[in-house]
Amino acid sequence: MRLACVLGSAWLLASAATAQQNGLFIELNTHEQADSGCQLTFVANTSIAGGVEKVVFETVLFNTDGGVDLLTLFDFGAIPAGSPRVRQFILPNTQCVEIGKILINGVQTCSVADQNPGICSTGLSLSSRTNVEMQG
């Protein structure tokens, strides 16, 4: 499997500006059907001083009819300040076309140096480059 991702400088500037305003920025960049399920690709960025040492989100996937389909944890790991990171998650036995919305339901883990861990939820900004809505 091969992933090619081209990020334009305008997008990097826009996401960096958003991260500076909001602390933590998560974008659903793509979703692709894989043999084992739906592969979600996220781009994460932060302006939190010292970066984020570890962040895990409780995530809910809704189907296109609005019903809850899956409750899971997405471990984004470390996100250094000012340096975008790409994270991928495969949802086994899930069809991408059946995902209507992704809800960041809460923060399971947030480790930040010299910061209130609540910044991972209060300073969270979400977006999507796909037809799947991101909400939190």
matplotlib code that plots the C-alpha trace (Angstrom):
import matplotlib.pyplot as plt

x = [0.0, 1.3, 0.1, 1.1, 0.2, 0.9, 0.4, 0.3, 2.0, -1.3, -2.9, 0.0, -0.2, -4.0, -3.7, -0.9, -3.0, -5.9, -3.7, -2.3, -5.8, -7.2, -4.3, -5.0, -6.1, -7.3, -8.3, -9.9, -7.8, -9.0, -10.9, -10.2, -11.6, -8.9, -9.2, -9.6, -11.9, -12.1, -8.8, -9.1, -6.1, -5.9, -3.5, -2.8, -1.1, -0.7, 0.7, 0.5, 3.9, 6.0, 3.6, 1.3, 3.1, 0.1, -3.5, -6.2, -9.7, -12.9, -14.5, -18.0, -18.7, -22.2, -23.6, -25.2, -28.6, -27.4, -27.2, -24.2, -22.2, -19.0, -17.5, -13.7, -10.4, -8.1, -4.5, -2.9, 0.3, 2.7, 2.1, 5.0, 4.3, 4.3, 5.0, 2.1, 1.7, -0.3, -2.1, -4.0, -6.6, -8.2, -11.7, -12.1, -15.2, -16.4, -17.4, -16.2, -19.3, -21.4, -19.7, -21.7, -20.1, -17.2, -17.8, -14.9, -16.9, -14.2, -10.5, -9.4, -5.8, -4.1, -0.4, 1.0, 4.1, 3.3, -0.2, -3.7, -4.7, -8.1, -6.5, -6.8, -10.6, -11.1, -8.6, -9.7, -10.5, -11.9, -12.3, -12.7, -11.6, -14.0, -17.8, -17.7, -18.5, -16.2, -17.8, -16.6]
y = [0.0, 3.5, 6.8, 10.0, 13.3, 16.7, 19.6, 23.1, 25.9, 27.9, 25.0, 24.8, 28.5, 28.3, 25.3, 26.9, 30.1, 28.0, 26.1, 29.3, 30.6, 27.4, 25.3, 22.0, 21.5, 18.1, 17.7, 14.6, 14.8, 11.6, 8.4, 5.5, 2.0, -0.6, -4.4, -4.6, -1.6, 2.2, 4.0, 7.5, 9.9, 12.9, 15.9, 17.2, 20.4, 22.4, 25.7, 24.6, 25.5, 22.4, 20.5, 17.6, 14.6, 12.3, 12.8, 10.1, 11.0, 9.1, 9.1, 8.2, 7.3, 7.9, 6.3, 8.3, 7.9, 9.5, 6.4, 5.6, 3.0, 2.7, 4.1, 3.9, 5.5, 7.3, 7.6, 10.5, 10.1, 13.1, 16.3, 18.7, 22.4, 23.9, 20.6, 18.9, 15.1, 12.6, 9.8, 6.9, 4.7, 1.6, 0.8, -2.9, -4.1, -0.5, 0.9, 4.5, 5.4, 4.5, 7.1, 10.3, 12.1, 11.7, 13.1, 13.8, 12.8, 13.6, 13.4, 10.1, 11.2, 14.6, 15.0, 18.5, 20.0, 22.8, 23.2, 22.4, 19.0, 20.6, 22.5, 19.4, 19.8, 23.6, 24.5, 21.9, 22.9, 20.3, 20.3, 17.9, 17.9, 15.1, 14.7, 13.3, 16.0, 16.4, 17.6, 18.0]
z = [0.0, -0.9, 0.3, -1.5, 0.1, -1.4, 0.8, -0.7, 1.0, 1.2, 3.1, 5.5, 6.2, 6.7, 9.1, 11.0, 11.4, 12.6, 15.0, 16.4, 17.1, 18.5, 19.9, 18.2, 14.6, 13.2, 9.6, 8.0, 4.8, 3.0, 3.4, 1.1, 0.9, 1.7, 1.6, 5.3, 5.8, 5.5, 5.9, 7.4, 7.0, 9.3, 9.4, 12.9, 13.8, 17.0, 18.3, 21.9, 23.5, 23.7, 21.5, 22.5, 24.0, 23.5, 22.6, 22.3, 21.2, 21.9, 18.5, 17.3, 13.7, 12.4, 9.3, 6.5, 8.1, 11.3, 13.4, 15.6, 13.9, 16.0, 19.2, 19.2, 20.3, 17.9, 19.3, 17.5, 19.6, 19.7, 17.7, 17.9, 17.8, 14.3, 12.6, 10.9, 11.5, 9.4, 11.2, 9.6, 11.1, 9.4, 10.5, 9.9, 8.1, 7.4, 4.1, 3.6, 1.7, 4.8, 7.1, 7.3, 10.3, 12.7, 16.2, 18.6, 21.6, 24.2, 25.0, 26.6, 27.1, 26.7, 27.8, 27.3, 28.9, 31.4, 30.1, 31.3, 29.7, 29.0, 26.1, 23.9, 24.0, 24.6, 21.9, 19.4, 15.8, 13.3, 9.6, 6.7, 3.1, 2.4, 2.3, 5.9, 8.4, 11.4, 14.6, 18.2]

ax = plt.figure().add_subplot(projection="3d")
ax.plot(x, y, z, "-o")
ax.set_aspect("equal")
plt.show()
